Amino acid sequence: MVNIGLYAILSRAKPVSSEGVKKSVSDKRIPKLEEFLEKRDYTGALTLLEFNNASESSVDSELWMGYCAFHLGDYKRAATIYENLRKKEPPPVDLSTNLACCYFFLGMYPESQTILEDAPHSKLKNRLLLHLAYKMGNDAKLMEYHHMLEDVIEDQLSLASIHYLRAHYQEAIDVYKKILLENRELDSDDSINSDESLCNKTSDVHLIRELRSSREYFALNVYVALCYYRLDYYDVAQEVLQVYLQKYPDSAIAINLKACNHFRLYNGTAAQNEMKQLIDKISSSFNYDLIRHNTIVFKDGEGALQILPNLVDVIPEARLNLVIYYLKQDDVREAFELIKDLEPAVPQEYILKGIVNAVMGQETNSRDNIKTAQQYFQLVGSSASECDTIPGRQCMASCFFLFRQFEEVLVYLNSIKTYFSNEDNFNFNYAQAQAAAGYFKEAEEAFLNIRNEKYKNDYVYISLLAHCYIMNKKPQLAWDLYLKMDTTTESFNLLQLIANDCYKVGEFWYAAKAFDMLERMDPSPENWEGKRGACCGTFQYIVAERQPRELLPEIIQLLKNTSNSQVEQIIRVMRKWSKDNRINC
């Protein structure tokens, strides 16, 4: 648009004549309704209708007002108009069906279905009944109305939308591409190989670019882009969407989708910049709610409690995002209460419900919650539509993680590692799986890639990293982790881990130091025996020249900290060796 405007300015060689100015003034007139509708300016059309209706009311003008209000997303106003028209005799044809459409978009599904009972048979009625069957979970009716669909554009679009709602995105894309191909307008020198164009996603952008779709089917570009967004092909979605935006740069739905793509491809700031142009322009309630919802997502949940609770029953994703917000705030019980009655229908809902049950199960030690989480994860990860997607592989990894089959976990995580190498959530789980499977070098590397202080202060992180350090022959680093901790139950547990792990792998000096600290806090026979063995082991290493002789006085001092009859005998042996080897103890 900038280039076109610039060209128009630069191409003007001389000023407009006064005659031209007079002519343009004389041509001023009130646009006709058809002109507003042609430009999709429903606000302008509605204003004109209201102006005309003030002087002369008619059924036709009220029907057009309902039409414009509906297309502006003001379904409540459209419903009110249609309800008033029903009181007139005779009511316009298809009025009941139009009113049922308004009720449908208002979420009044039973009311919509009731009013359709008296509506005359039509293709629109059948399509609406199809969507109502889906919304109300009646699979038998859904299949019945599905079989009544015909091979016409409107019915095929409804079929595609049902595919989309059921997360069958590729099937929806195939329907849209077929319609685009059948209704294309090609230049005389254009040619498209239909078979090749329908093969895979990489050909779709080429296909869309080549097609000169008639205006009434141009919006299919947005639908195709929505499907690719749902399939996580954000770059492809953006390219397909751009075809539509070049023609309709002010489309609220398209701009919103572009912002969502930028959120996935870049960050929340980039998404907010795209969304700015909509904030002051949106007048319809649905679009306003949608934008408020997405803005919360772009801001990483900032202001979620002020916006999302009121949208839970308006926008399906609002409930899911509120659950995610509670999880991030460690408010697991609120998340569980919000999602426990949700019957999942799409992969995202299964995944989120699985996550909530997994966290709830770990916090409450509930085997039932863990089992439920396993089932949800396995259901998504093994499904034909999700098994090769990134979320599907994450689900299988989570399922095997809960089963403690860590080699299997790594098979799935390694297949998607390149996509998440800089994400702390992934690295934390990846590191745990590597450590549990015995790959301590890889686990240490993954732990050290984590930057989030919340994870780094977690005892699971600290203890497993200490374990990896010890297994990788770096006991000093594990000891340093202990020294940085405050005196708590967790620090005591870490000290026990260091003492026992170091003893097992022959790092006796740090085992001796750890057992000495433990004995001071708990002078039990077990801690003395561990300390005694570690001190003797360190002495053996000094004799074998695997440890520096300078450690011997420190070992003797550690032994002196214990009141035990065995101490003097052990120290006597050590001092005799030090005297024979001219070491000052």
Secondary structure, DSSP 8 states (H G I E B T S, - for coil): -HHHHHHHHHT--S---HHHHHHHHHT-----HHHHHHTT-HHHHHHHHHHHHHH---HHHHHHHHHHHHHTT-HHHHHHHHHHHHTSSS--TTHHHHHHHHHHHTT-HHHHHHHHTTS---HHHHHHHHHHHHHTT-HHHHHHHHHT--SSHHHHHHHHHHHHHTT-HHHHHHHHHHHHHHTB---TT----HHHHTS-HHHHHHHHHH--B-GGGTTHHHHHHHHHHHTT-HHHHHHHHHHHHHH-TT-HHHHHHHHHHHHHHT-HHHHHHHHHHHHTT--SHHHHHHHHHHHHHHTTTTTHHHHHHHHTTTSHHHHHHHHHHHHHTT-HHHHHHHHTT----SHHHHHHHHHHHHHHHHHHT-HHHHHHHHHHHHHHHTSTTTTTSHHHHHHHHHHHHHTT-HHHHHHHHHHHHHHHTT-HHHHHHHHHHHHHTT-HHHHHHHHHT---HHHHTSHHHHHHHHHHHHHTT-HHHHHHHHHTS-SSHHHHHHHHHHHHHHHHTT-HHHHHHHHHHHHHH---HHHHHHHHHHHHHHHHHHHTTSS-GGGHHHHHHHHHTS--HHHHHHHHHHHHHHHHTT---
